[in-house]
Amino acid sequence: MALHQPVPELPSHILLVDDEDDCNFITRLVLKKAGFTGRLTCFTSPEEALDHMRLKQDPPDLMFVDINMPRINGFELLLRCEAEGLLPNGLTSVIMFSSSNRPADLERALSITSVSGYVEKALTVDSFEQVLRDRTVSRG
């Protein structure tokens, strides 16, 4: 008899910050395949994402942030959010999202206070479900 892990609660709002439109498209498809029916807000510009966070309206439940972006990288974006008191906010789980599997990137990501996880691109249904399970455990 196989143990079936319960499906974690799906977030109602996900914010995706990634400068690659192709990646955003694939992520959107994977989320849909995983059963996500909430709102997905995508920004290809970290500056626009920061402006959105500054509004403090409807903060996301889950935020995926790419590391390698022009002008402001994902680390800098999150450090600015923390410096401005936007993160951590008690609601948003932040996941660094990168094609890099360099240990230094993983270590740096997890050293940022607001980061709760790290996922290699491209997002898969399995990796999304693992993020949700980890999020449920950290909140429980």
One Martini backbone bead per residue (centre of mass of N, CA, C, O) as a GRO file, in nm:
protein
  140
    1MET     BB    1   0.092   0.040   0.027
    2ALA     BB    2   0.073   0.359  -0.065
    3LEU     BB    3   0.179   0.664   0.018
    4HIS     BB    4  -0.025   0.956   0.038
    5GLN     BB    5   0.018   1.272  -0.023
    6PRO     BB    6  -0.110   1.551   0.041
    7VAL     BB    7  -0.242   1.815  -0.106
    8PRO     BB    8  -0.157   2.114  -0.106
    9GLU     BB    9  -0.229   2.422  -0.077
   10LEU     BB   10  -0.319   2.654  -0.294
   11PRO     BB   11  -0.244   2.936  -0.412
   12SER     BB   12  -0.390   3.253  -0.510
   13HIS     BB   13  -0.093   3.404  -0.541
   14ILE     BB   14   0.150   3.457  -0.799
   15LEU     BB   15   0.489   3.569  -0.827
   16LEU     BB   16   0.681   3.648  -1.126
   17VAL     BB   17   1.045   3.693  -1.169
   18ASP     BB   18   1.132   3.714  -1.518
   19ASP     BB   19   1.310   3.799  -1.818
   20GLU     BB   20   1.180   3.531  -1.949
   21ASP     BB   21   0.920   3.455  -2.147
   22ASP     BB   22   0.953   3.149  -2.184
   23CYS     BB   23   0.954   3.079  -1.884
   24ASN     BB   24   0.678   3.199  -1.816
   25PHE     BB   25   0.519   3.012  -2.003
   26ILE     BB   26   0.602   2.742  -1.877
   27THR     BB   27   0.512   2.804  -1.590
   28ARG     BB   28   0.215   2.842  -1.657
   29LEU     BB   29   0.170   2.550  -1.760
   30VAL     BB   30   0.258   2.400  -1.502
   31LEU     BB   31   0.055   2.526  -1.308
   32LYS     BB   32  -0.193   2.425  -1.455
   33LYS     BB   33  -0.120   2.121  -1.440
   34ALA     BB   34  -0.115   2.145  -1.108
   35GLY     BB   35  -0.399   2.326  -1.052
   36PHE     BB   36  -0.367   2.621  -1.091
   37THR     BB   37  -0.627   2.900  -1.044
   38GLY     BB   38  -0.504   3.148  -0.989
   39ARG     BB   39  -0.298   3.422  -0.968
   40LEU     BB   40  -0.067   3.548  -1.220
   41THR     BB   41   0.220   3.749  -1.175
   42CYS     BB   42   0.422   3.909  -1.425
   43PHE     BB   43   0.777   3.992  -1.441
   44THR     BB   44   1.057   4.116  -1.643
   45SER     BB   45   1.096   4.342  -1.418
   46PRO     BB   46   1.230   4.419  -1.118
   47GLU     BB   47   1.132   4.710  -1.091
   48GLU     BB   48   0.828   4.646  -1.125
   49ALA     BB   49   0.810   4.452  -0.889
   50LEU     BB   50   0.891   4.657  -0.674
   51ASP     BB   51   0.661   4.854  -0.724
   52HIS     BB   52   0.440   4.648  -0.654
   53MET     BB   53   0.533   4.592  -0.361
   54ARG     BB   54   0.502   4.893  -0.262
   55LEU     BB   55   0.183   4.892  -0.262
   56LYS     BB   56   0.070   4.660  -0.065
   57GLN     BB   57  -0.116   4.497  -0.265
   58ASP     BB   58  -0.172   4.190  -0.279
   59PRO     BB   59   0.011   3.980  -0.169
   60PRO     BB   60   0.179   3.711  -0.223
   61ASP     BB   61   0.214   3.372  -0.144
   62LEU     BB   62   0.405   3.342  -0.400
   63MET     BB   63   0.761   3.375  -0.500
   64PHE     BB   64   0.937   3.397  -0.803
   65VAL     BB   65   1.304   3.435  -0.842
   66ASP     BB   66   1.531   3.531  -1.041
   67ILE     BB   67   1.868   3.581  -1.066
   68ASN     BB   68   1.932   3.635  -1.380
   69MET     BB   69   1.933   3.982  -1.432
   70PRO     BB   70   1.914   4.279  -1.543
   71ARG     BB   71   2.059   4.527  -1.335
   72ILE     BB   72   1.865   4.342  -1.140
   73ASN     BB   73   1.896   4.098  -0.937
   74GLY     BB   74   1.747   3.880  -0.726
   75PHE     BB   75   1.908   3.955  -0.478
   76GLU     BB   76   1.869   4.263  -0.493
   77LEU     BB   77   1.565   4.266  -0.483
   78LEU     BB   78   1.535   4.132  -0.200
   79LEU     BB   79   1.712   4.334  -0.043
   80ARG     BB   80   1.529   4.573  -0.100
   81CYS     BB   81   1.273   4.460   0.025
   82GLU     BB   82   1.398   4.434   0.308
   83ALA     BB   83   1.493   4.733   0.346
   84GLU     BB   84   1.171   4.826   0.303
   85GLY     BB   85   0.977   4.602   0.450
   86LEU     BB   86   0.839   4.383   0.238
   87LEU     BB   87   1.046   4.172   0.347
   88PRO     BB   88   0.917   3.993   0.537
   89ASN     BB   89   0.530   3.942   0.568
   90GLY     BB   90   0.384   3.651   0.657
   91LEU     BB   91   0.296   3.534   0.348
   92THR     BB   92   0.548   3.522   0.164
   93SER     BB   93   0.694   3.285  -0.041
   94VAL     BB   94   1.037   3.256  -0.132
   95ILE     BB   95   1.168   3.162  -0.458
   96MET     BB   96   1.437   3.063  -0.606
   97PHE     BB   97   1.494   3.097  -0.972
   98SER     BB   98   1.717   2.877  -1.155
   99SER     BB   99   1.967   2.753  -1.380
  100SER     BB  100   2.140   2.740  -1.140
  101ASN     BB  101   2.369   2.489  -0.964
  102ARG     BB  102   2.532   2.658  -0.783
  103PRO     BB  103   2.628   2.653  -0.462
  104ALA     BB  104   2.661   2.964  -0.423
  105ASP     BB  105   2.370   3.038  -0.500
  106LEU     BB  106   2.225   2.869  -0.291
  107GLU     BB  107   2.363   2.989  -0.042
  108ARG     BB  108   2.280   3.284  -0.093
  109ALA     BB  109   1.977   3.246  -0.104
  110LEU     BB  110   1.954   3.112   0.193
  111SER     BB  111   2.073   3.386   0.335
  112ILE     BB  112   1.807   3.509   0.278
  113THR     BB  113   1.554   3.571   0.482
  114SER     BB  114   1.299   3.546   0.264
  115VAL     BB  115   1.408   3.271   0.183
  116SER     BB  116   1.262   2.926   0.142
  117GLY     BB  117   1.383   2.855  -0.156
  118TYR     BB  118   1.500   2.629  -0.434
  119VAL     BB  119   1.473   2.635  -0.799
  120GLU     BB  120   1.510   2.476  -1.086
  121LYS     BB  121   1.514   2.513  -1.404
  122ALA     BB  122   1.236   2.403  -1.488
  123LEU     BB  123   0.940   2.390  -1.391
  124THR     BB  124   0.761   2.144  -1.217
  125VAL     BB  125   0.524   1.971  -1.074
  126ASP     BB  126   0.706   1.848  -0.857
  127SER     BB  127   0.848   2.113  -0.763
  128PHE     BB  128   0.588   2.260  -0.688
  129GLU     BB  129   0.483   2.053  -0.479
  130GLN     BB  130   0.732   2.082  -0.295
  131VAL     BB  131   0.694   2.376  -0.226
  132LEU     BB  132   0.416   2.335  -0.093
  133ARG     BB  133   0.507   2.140   0.126
  134ASP     BB  134   0.722   2.324   0.255
  135ARG     BB  135   0.522   2.554   0.318
  136THR     BB  136   0.339   2.391   0.507
  137VAL     BB  137   0.556   2.315   0.715
  138SER     BB  138   0.651   2.614   0.785
  139ARG     BB  139   0.348   2.690   0.888
  140GLY     BB  140   0.294   2.442   1.100
   0.00000   0.00000   0.00000
